[in-house]
Amino acid sequence: FGEEDIGTWQSVERYIKKDQDKKIWKGQIKMSNTTDCTADAKDKKVRLVDGDDLFVIDSDDAIVVCKKDSINKVKDFRTEK
């Protein structure tokens, strides 16, 4: 077995079943005309329209929306207040 960082969003996608449009979601999320999107919302409603290849993540202090191949760039914002 290979080694994997299970703390990344990419690794989470490998272990959660996707629907026929390769979407994964948790929370009050509705998607229209979207493919290959992963969305996680805590207490907010999220509406995603015409999105492809995106992460939408509701964290404790921000909502992150980015292309999947750019998720590692989000760490650049962690030091912001």
Biopython code that builds the backbone (N, CA, C, O; Angstrom):
import numpy as np
from Bio.PDB.StructureBuilder import StructureBuilder

atoms = [
    (1, "PHE", "N", (0.834, -1.184, 0.000)),
    (1, "PHE", "CA", (0.000, 0.000, 0.000)),
    (1, "PHE", "C", (0.873, 1.239, 0.000)),
    (1, "PHE", "O", (1.905, 1.291, 0.669)),
    (2, "GLY", "N", (0.447, 2.232, -0.756)),
    (2, "GLY", "CA", (1.189, 3.477, -0.810)),
    (2, "GLY", "C", (0.840, 4.369, 0.363)),
    (2, "GLY", "O", (-0.174, 4.178, 1.034)),
    (3, "GLU", "N", (1.682, 5.326, 0.590)),
    (3, "GLU", "CA", (1.449, 6.287, 1.656)),
    (3, "GLU", "C", (0.588, 7.426, 1.133)),
    (3, "GLU", "O", (0.745, 7.847, -0.013)),
    (4, "GLU", "N", (-0.320, 7.927, 1.962)),
    (4, "GLU", "CA", (-1.183, 9.008, 1.523)),
    (4, "GLU", "C", (-1.509, 9.908, 2.702)),
    (4, "GLU", "O", (-1.740, 9.432, 3.813)),
    (5, "ASP", "N", (-1.525, 11.220, 2.452)),
    (5, "ASP", "CA", (-1.918, 12.190, 3.466)),
    (5, "ASP", "C", (-3.438, 12.276, 3.448)),
    (5, "ASP", "O", (-4.013, 12.906, 2.561)),
    (6, "ILE", "N", (-4.099, 11.642, 4.429)),
    (6, "ILE", "CA", (-5.561, 11.620, 4.413)),
    (6, "ILE", "C", (-6.156, 12.928, 4.906)),
    (6, "ILE", "O", (-7.376, 13.046, 5.022)),
    (7, "GLY", "N", (-5.312, 13.914, 5.198)),
    (7, "GLY", "CA", (-5.792, 15.214, 5.620)),
    (7, "GLY", "C", (-6.023, 16.174, 4.470)),
    (7, "GLY", "O", (-6.334, 17.341, 4.705)),
    (8, "THR", "N", (-5.882, 15.722, 3.244)),
    (8, "THR", "CA", (-6.092, 16.607, 2.100)),
    (8, "THR", "C", (-7.465, 16.366, 1.494)),
    (8, "THR", "O", (-8.036, 15.285, 1.633)),
    (9, "TRP", "N", (-7.990, 17.386, 0.818)),
    (9, "TRP", "CA", (-9.292, 17.242, 0.166)),
    (9, "TRP", "C", (-9.219, 16.261, -0.988)),
    (9, "TRP", "O", (-10.196, 15.564, -1.260)),
    (10, "GLN", "N", (-8.081, 16.188, -1.679)),
    (10, "GLN", "CA", (-7.939, 15.226, -2.764)),
    (10, "GLN", "C", (-8.045, 13.793, -2.247)),
    (10, "GLN", "O", (-8.651, 12.941, -2.896)),
    (11, "SER", "N", (-7.461, 13.529, -1.087)),
    (11, "SER", "CA", (-7.538, 12.169, -0.549)),
    (11, "SER", "C", (-8.939, 11.853, -0.041)),
    (11, "SER", "O", (-9.383, 10.709, -0.130)),
    (12, "VAL", "N", (-9.641, 12.849, 0.490)),
    (12, "VAL", "CA", (-11.023, 12.636, 0.927)),
    (12, "VAL", "C", (-11.865, 12.175, -0.254)),
    (12, "VAL", "O", (-12.706, 11.288, -0.110)),
    (13, "GLU", "N", (-11.645, 12.765, -1.407)),
    (13, "GLU", "CA", (-12.419, 12.395, -2.597)),
    (13, "GLU", "C", (-12.213, 10.937, -3.007)),
    (13, "GLU", "O", (-13.106, 10.327, -3.596)),
    (14, "ARG", "N", (-11.080, 10.395, -2.709)),
    (14, "ARG", "CA", (-10.823, 9.007, -3.090)),
    (14, "ARG", "C", (-11.620, 8.013, -2.241)),
    (14, "ARG", "O", (-11.804, 6.866, -2.649)),
    (15, "TYR", "N", (-12.088, 8.434, -1.080)),
    (15, "TYR", "CA", (-12.744, 7.513, -0.161)),
    (15, "TYR", "C", (-14.243, 7.728, -0.016)),
    (15, "TYR", "O", (-14.910, 6.964, 0.682)),
    (16, "ILE", "N", (-14.781, 8.753, -0.662)),
    (16, "ILE", "CA", (-16.214, 9.034, -0.568)),
    (16, "ILE", "C", (-16.848, 8.799, -1.926)),
    (16, "ILE", "O", (-16.320, 9.227, -2.953)),
    (17, "LYS", "N", (-17.974, 8.119, -1.925)),
    (17, "LYS", "CA", (-18.664, 7.805, -3.163)),
    (17, "LYS", "C", (-19.218, 9.074, -3.815)),
    (17, "LYS", "O", (-19.827, 9.911, -3.149)),
    (18, "LYS", "N", (-18.999, 9.201, -5.119)),
    (18, "LYS", "CA", (-19.487, 10.341, -5.892)),
    (18, "LYS", "C", (-20.766, 9.942, -6.632)),
    (18, "LYS", "O", (-21.013, 8.759, -6.868)),
    (19, "ASP", "N", (-21.572, 10.940, -6.992)),
    (19, "ASP", "CA", (-22.750, 10.648, -7.802)),
    (19, "ASP", "C", (-22.347, 10.516, -9.274)),
    (19, "ASP", "O", (-21.158, 10.528, -9.592)),
    (20, "GLN", "N", (-23.318, 10.390, -10.165)),
    (20, "GLN", "CA", (-23.023, 10.163, -11.583)),
    (20, "GLN", "C", (-22.302, 11.336, -12.238)),
    (20, "GLN", "O", (-21.655, 11.158, -13.270)),
    (21, "ASP", "N", (-22.402, 12.531, -11.656)),
    (21, "ASP", "CA", (-21.698, 13.698, -12.188)),
    (21, "ASP", "C", (-20.398, 13.979, -11.435)),
    (21, "ASP", "O", (-19.853, 15.079, -11.525)),
    (22, "LYS", "N", (-19.908, 13.004, -10.705)),
    (22, "LYS", "CA", (-18.665, 13.092, -9.928)),
    (22, "LYS", "C", (-18.723, 14.188, -8.867)),
    (22, "LYS", "O", (-17.734, 14.878, -8.620)),
    (23, "LYS", "N", (-19.902, 14.342, -8.237)),
    (23, "LYS", "CA", (-20.075, 15.356, -7.201)),
    (23, "LYS", "C", (-20.148, 14.692, -5.824)),
    (23, "LYS", "O", (-20.676, 13.591, -5.667)),
    (24, "ILE", "N", (-19.604, 15.397, -4.841)),
    (24, "ILE", "CA", (-19.673, 15.007, -3.432)),
    (24, "ILE", "C", (-20.145, 16.232, -2.673)),
    (24, "ILE", "O", (-19.661, 17.335, -2.927)),
    (25, "TRP", "N", (-21.075, 16.065, -1.750)),
    (25, "TRP", "CA", (-21.493, 17.209, -0.952)),
    (25, "TRP", "C", (-21.973, 16.770, 0.419)),
    (25, "TRP", "O", (-22.438, 15.649, 0.622)),
    (26, "LYS", "N", (-21.840, 17.698, 1.344)),
    (26, "LYS", "CA", (-22.294, 17.497, 2.719)),
    (26, "LYS", "C", (-22.881, 18.825, 3.179)),
    (26, "LYS", "O", (-22.224, 19.861, 3.087)),
    (27, "GLY", "N", (-24.101, 18.797, 3.669)),
    (27, "GLY", "CA", (-24.743, 20.011, 4.144)),
    (27, "GLY", "C", (-25.879, 20.431, 3.235)),
    (27, "GLY", "O", (-26.356, 19.651, 2.411)),
    (28, "GLN", "N", (-26.305, 21.674, 3.396)),
    (28, "GLN", "CA", (-27.426, 22.227, 2.637)),
    (28, "GLN", "C", (-26.941, 22.773, 1.298)),
    (28, "GLN", "O", (-26.831, 23.984, 1.103)),
    (29, "ILE", "N", (-26.660, 21.868, 0.399)),
    (29, "ILE", "CA", (-26.049, 22.238, -0.869)),
    (29, "ILE", "C", (-26.933, 21.783, -2.023)),
    (29, "ILE", "O", (-27.431, 20.657, -2.048)),
    (30, "LYS", "N", (-27.111, 22.682, -2.966)),
    (30, "LYS", "CA", (-27.787, 22.347, -4.212)),
    (30, "LYS", "C", (-26.874, 22.758, -5.349)),
    (30, "LYS", "O", (-26.285, 23.838, -5.326)),
    (31, "MET", "N", (-26.760, 21.890, -6.346)),
    (31, "MET", "CA", (-25.905, 22.170, -7.493)),
    (31, "MET", "C", (-26.720, 22.030, -8.768)),
    (31, "MET", "O", (-27.550, 21.130, -8.899)),
    (32, "SER", "N", (-26.468, 22.939, -9.705)),
    (32, "SER", "CA", (-27.134, 22.909, -11.002)),
    (32, "SER", "C", (-26.085, 23.036, -12.095)),
    (32, "SER", "O", (-25.253, 23.943, -12.069)),
    (33, "ASN", "N", (-26.132, 22.129, -13.047)),
    (33, "ASN", "CA", (-25.204, 22.154, -14.173)),
    (33, "ASN", "C", (-23.755, 22.163, -13.688)),
    (33, "ASN", "O", (-22.942, 22.966, -14.146)),
    (34, "THR", "N", (-23.447, 21.274, -12.770)),
    (34, "THR", "CA", (-22.092, 21.175, -12.219)),
    (34, "THR", "C", (-21.574, 19.750, -12.385)),
    (34, "THR", "O", (-22.349, 18.794, -12.396)),
    (35, "THR", "N", (-20.268, 19.623, -12.512)),
    (35, "THR", "CA", (-19.629, 18.315, -12.562)),
    (35, "THR", "C", (-18.326, 18.373, -11.786)),
    (35, "THR", "O", (-17.667, 19.411, -11.714)),
    (36, "ASP", "N", (-17.974, 17.242, -11.213)),
    (36, "ASP", "CA", (-16.700, 17.060, -10.509)),
    (36, "ASP", "C", (-16.453, 18.147, -9.462)),
    (36, "ASP", "O", (-15.372, 18.732, -9.402)),
    (37, "CYS", "N", (-17.476, 18.409, -8.635)),
    (37, "CYS", "CA", (-17.353, 19.398, -7.560)),
    (37, "CYS", "C", (-17.510, 18.710, -6.208)),
    (37, "CYS", "O", (-18.292, 17.771, -6.059)),
    (38, "THR", "N", (-16.760, 19.190, -5.240)),
    (38, "THR", "CA", (-16.872, 18.719, -3.871)),
    (38, "THR", "C", (-17.202, 19.922, -3.005)),
    (38, "THR", "O", (-16.482, 20.921, -3.010)),
    (39, "ALA", "N", (-18.311, 19.819, -2.251)),
    (39, "ALA", "CA", (-18.760, 20.937, -1.425)),
    (39, "ALA", "C", (-19.069, 20.444, -0.018)),
    (39, "ALA", "O", (-19.668, 19.385, 0.166)),
    (40, "ASP", "N", (-18.654, 21.225, 0.965)),
    (40, "ASP", "CA", (-18.881, 20.910, 2.376)),
    (40, "ASP", "C", (-19.323, 22.196, 3.067)),
    (40, "ASP", "O", (-18.554, 23.151, 3.176)),
    (41, "ALA", "N", (-20.570, 22.208, 3.531)),
    (41, "ALA", "CA", (-21.102, 23.400, 4.195)),
    (41, "ALA", "C", (-21.549, 23.034, 5.599)),
    (41, "ALA", "O", (-22.134, 21.973, 5.818)),
    (42, "LYS", "N", (-21.272, 23.912, 6.541)),
    (42, "LYS", "CA", (-21.662, 23.665, 7.931)),
    (42, "LYS", "C", (-23.088, 24.146, 8.156)),
    (42, "LYS", "O", (-24.018, 23.342, 8.100)),
    (43, "ASP", "N", (-23.281, 25.421, 8.405)),
    (43, "ASP", "CA", (-24.608, 25.951, 8.728)),
    (43, "ASP", "C", (-25.183, 26.836, 7.637)),
    (43, "ASP", "O", (-26.268, 27.393, 7.805)),
    (44, "LYS", "N", (-24.489, 26.975, 6.540)),
    (44, "LYS", "CA", (-24.939, 27.864, 5.479)),
    (44, "LYS", "C", (-25.509, 27.072, 4.309)),
    (44, "LYS", "O", (-25.102, 25.940, 4.051)),
    (45, "LYS", "N", (-26.456, 27.685, 3.607)),
    (45, "LYS", "CA", (-26.939, 27.116, 2.360)),
    (45, "LYS", "C", (-25.949, 27.502, 1.268)),
    (45, "LYS", "O", (-25.484, 28.640, 1.215)),
    (46, "VAL", "N", (-25.635, 26.558, 0.408)),
    (46, "VAL", "CA", (-24.731, 26.811, -0.703)),
    (46, "VAL", "C", (-25.461, 26.454, -1.989)),
    (46, "VAL", "O", (-26.066, 25.387, -2.096)),
    (47, "ARG", "N", (-25.400, 27.348, -2.956)),
    (47, "ARG", "CA", (-25.969, 27.125, -4.275)),
    (47, "ARG", "C", (-24.845, 27.272, -5.286)),
    (47, "ARG", "O", (-24.248, 28.341, -5.411)),
    (48, "LEU", "N", (-24.563, 26.203, -6.001)),
    (48, "LEU", "CA", (-23.459, 26.187, -6.958)),
    (48, "LEU", "C", (-24.044, 25.969, -8.346)),
    (48, "LEU", "O", (-24.667, 24.941, -8.614)),
    (49, "VAL", "N", (-23.839, 26.946, -9.226)),
    (49, "VAL", "CA", (-24.398, 26.914, -10.572)),
    (49, "VAL", "C", (-23.276, 26.996, -11.598)),
    (49, "VAL", "O", (-22.381, 27.835, -11.490)),
    (50, "ASP", "N", (-23.332, 26.123, -12.589)),
    (50, "ASP", "CA", (-22.366, 26.113, -13.695)),
    (50, "ASP", "C", (-20.932, 25.986, -13.203)),
    (50, "ASP", "O", (-20.042, 26.672, -13.707)),
    (51, "GLY", "N", (-20.703, 25.133, -12.246)),
    (51, "GLY", "CA", (-19.355, 24.935, -11.719)),
    (51, "GLY", "C", (-18.775, 23.608, -12.160)),
    (51, "GLY", "O", (-19.487, 22.606, -12.227)),
    (52, "ASP", "N", (-17.506, 23.593, -12.456)),
    (52, "ASP", "CA", (-16.806, 22.376, -12.837)),
    (52, "ASP", "C", (-15.466, 22.320, -12.137)),
    (52, "ASP", "O", (-14.725, 23.302, -12.110)),
    (53, "ASP", "N", (-15.156, 21.154, -11.567)),
    (53, "ASP", "CA", (-13.831, 20.915, -11.004)),
    (53, "ASP", "C", (-13.506, 21.878, -9.861)),
    (53, "ASP", "O", (-12.433, 22.480, -9.834)),
    (54, "LEU", "N", (-14.453, 22.019, -8.908)),
    (54, "LEU", "CA", (-14.290, 22.964, -7.811)),
    (54, "LEU", "C", (-14.359, 22.300, -6.443)),
    (54, "LEU", "O", (-15.001, 21.266, -6.261)),
    (55, "PHE", "N", (-13.677, 22.927, -5.485)),
    (55, "PHE", "CA", (-13.890, 22.677, -4.069)),
    (55, "PHE", "C", (-14.626, 23.889, -3.508)),
    (55, "PHE", "O", (-14.255, 25.027, -3.793)),
    (56, "VAL", "N", (-15.668, 23.651, -2.712)),
    (56, "VAL", "CA", (-16.377, 24.693, -1.983)),
    (56, "VAL", "C", (-16.388, 24.230, -0.533)),
    (56, "VAL", "O", (-17.056, 23.253, -0.198)),
    (57, "ILE", "N", (-15.653, 24.925, 0.327)),
    (57, "ILE", "CA", (-15.441, 24.462, 1.695)),
    (57, "ILE", "C", (-15.783, 25.571, 2.674)),
    (57, "ILE", "O", (-15.224, 26.666, 2.612)),
    (58, "ASP", "N", (-16.696, 25.278, 3.567)),
    (58, "ASP", "CA", (-17.108, 26.207, 4.622)),
    (58, "ASP", "C", (-16.277, 25.870, 5.857)),
    (58, "ASP", "O", (-16.545, 24.882, 6.541)),
    (59, "SER", "N", (-15.271, 26.692, 6.138)),
    (59, "SER", "CA", (-14.441, 26.461, 7.322)),
    (59, "SER", "C", (-14.970, 27.300, 8.475)),
    (59, "SER", "O", (-16.013, 27.941, 8.345)),
    (60, "ASP", "N", (-14.277, 27.304, 9.586)),
    (60, "ASP", "CA", (-14.729, 28.050, 10.761)),
    (60, "ASP", "C", (-14.824, 29.545, 10.522)),
    (60, "ASP", "O", (-15.711, 30.201, 11.068)),
    (61, "ASP", "N", (-13.919, 30.100, 9.710)),
    (61, "ASP", "CA", (-13.881, 31.550, 9.560)),
    (61, "ASP", "C", (-13.946, 32.045, 8.117)),
    (61, "ASP", "O", (-13.827, 33.246, 7.874)),
    (62, "ALA", "N", (-14.134, 31.141, 7.159)),
    (62, "ALA", "CA", (-14.170, 31.566, 5.759)),
    (62, "ALA", "C", (-14.849, 30.509, 4.904)),
    (62, "ALA", "O", (-14.998, 29.357, 5.312)),
    (63, "ILE", "N", (-15.253, 30.918, 3.725)),
    (63, "ILE", "CA", (-15.726, 29.988, 2.705)),
    (63, "ILE", "C", (-14.689, 30.012, 1.599)),
    (63, "ILE", "O", (-14.347, 31.074, 1.081)),
    (64, "VAL", "N", (-14.194, 28.845, 1.241)),
    (64, "VAL", "CA", (-13.166, 28.717, 0.220)),
    (64, "VAL", "C", (-13.807, 28.143, -1.034)),
    (64, "VAL", "O", (-14.494, 27.122, -0.983)),
    (65, "VAL", "N", (-13.575, 28.810, -2.160)),
    (65, "VAL", "CA", (-14.017, 28.324, -3.462)),
    (65, "VAL", "C", (-12.806, 28.365, -4.369)),
    (65, "VAL", "O", (-12.222, 29.429, -4.574)),
    (66, "CYS", "N", (-12.419, 27.222, -4.916)),
    (66, "CYS", "CA", (-11.253, 27.203, -5.791)),
    (66, "CYS", "C", (-11.298, 26.005, -6.720)),
    (66, "CYS", "O", (-11.982, 25.016, -6.459)),
    (67, "LYS", "N", (-10.559, 26.116, -7.804)),
    (67, "LYS", "CA", (-10.361, 24.978, -8.686)),
    (67, "LYS", "C", (-9.623, 23.904, -7.896)),
    (67, "LYS", "O", (-8.785, 24.205, -7.046)),
    (68, "LYS", "N", (-9.944, 22.666, -8.187)),
    (68, "LYS", "CA", (-9.343, 21.570, -7.424)),
    (68, "LYS", "C", (-7.825, 21.554, -7.502)),
    (68, "LYS", "O", (-7.156, 21.248, -6.515)),
    (69, "ASP", "N", (-7.280, 21.878, -8.657)),
    (69, "ASP", "CA", (-5.818, 21.840, -8.764)),
    (69, "ASP", "C", (-5.135, 23.027, -8.085)),
    (69, "ASP", "O", (-3.908, 23.118, -8.082)),
    (70, "SER", "N", (-5.930, 23.942, -7.506)),
    (70, "SER", "CA", (-5.369, 25.097, -6.792)),
    (70, "SER", "C", (-5.554, 25.012, -5.280)),
    (70, "SER", "O", (-5.216, 25.959, -4.571)),
    (71, "ILE", "N", (-6.077, 23.914, -4.778)),
    (71, "ILE", "CA", (-6.398, 23.812, -3.348)),
    (71, "ILE", "C", (-5.174, 24.024, -2.469)),
    (71, "ILE", "O", (-5.309, 24.540, -1.360)),
    (72, "ASN", "N", (-4.007, 23.652, -2.916)),
    (72, "ASN", "CA", (-2.809, 23.823, -2.089)),
    (72, "ASN", "C", (-2.419, 25.285, -1.917)),
    (72, "ASN", "O", (-1.669, 25.612, -0.997)),
    (73, "LYS", "N", (-2.905, 26.164, -2.774)),
    (73, "LYS", "CA", (-2.619, 27.593, -2.663)),
    (73, "LYS", "C", (-3.400, 28.246, -1.524)),
    (73, "LYS", "O", (-3.064, 29.351, -1.096)),
    (74, "VAL", "N", (-4.426, 27.581, -1.037)),
    (74, "VAL", "CA", (-5.256, 28.141, 0.028)),
    (74, "VAL", "C", (-4.458, 28.365, 1.294)),
    (74, "VAL", "O", (-4.767, 29.275, 2.063)),
    (75, "LYS", "N", (-3.445, 27.560, 1.526)),
    (75, "LYS", "CA", (-2.636, 27.710, 2.738)),
    (75, "LYS", "C", (-1.974, 29.087, 2.816)),
    (75, "LYS", "O", (-1.618, 29.543, 3.902)),
    (76, "ASP", "N", (-1.809, 29.750, 1.667)),
    (76, "ASP", "CA", (-1.237, 31.103, 1.662)),
    (76, "ASP", "C", (-2.112, 32.092, 2.418)),
    (76, "ASP", "O", (-1.616, 33.126, 2.866)),
    (77, "PHE", "N", (-3.397, 31.802, 2.573)),
    (77, "PHE", "CA", (-4.331, 32.698, 3.265)),
    (77, "PHE", "C", (-4.448, 32.412, 4.752)),
    (77, "PHE", "O", (-5.087, 33.189, 5.461)),
    (78, "ARG", "N", (-3.876, 31.360, 5.246)),
    (78, "ARG", "CA", (-4.039, 30.973, 6.655)),
    (78, "ARG", "C", (-3.531, 32.020, 7.627)),
    (78, "ARG", "O", (-4.025, 32.103, 8.752)),
    (79, "THR", "N", (-2.568, 32.812, 7.227)),
    (79, "THR", "CA", (-1.996, 33.786, 8.153)),
    (79, "THR", "C", (-2.792, 35.093, 8.170)),
    (79, "THR", "O", (-2.510, 35.974, 8.982)),
    (80, "GLU", "N", (-3.783, 35.226, 7.284)),
    (80, "GLU", "CA", (-4.601, 36.447, 7.273)),
    (80, "GLU", "C", (-5.497, 36.518, 8.493)),
    (80, "GLU", "O", (-5.922, 35.495, 9.030)),
    (81, "LYS", "N", (-5.775, 37.723, 8.918)),
    (81, "LYS", "CA", (-6.689, 37.919, 10.048)),
    (81, "LYS", "C", (-7.819, 38.785, 9.641)),
    (81, "LYS", "O", (-8.701, 39.071, 10.451)),
]
sb = StructureBuilder()
sb.init_structure("model")
sb.init_model(0)
sb.init_chain("A")
sb.init_seg("    ")
for serial, (resi, resn, name, xyz) in enumerate(atoms, 1):
    if name == "N":
        sb.init_residue(resn, " ", resi, " ")
    sb.init_atom(name, np.array(xyz, "f"), 0.0, 1.0, " ", f" {name:<3s}", serial, name[0])
structure = sb.get_structure()
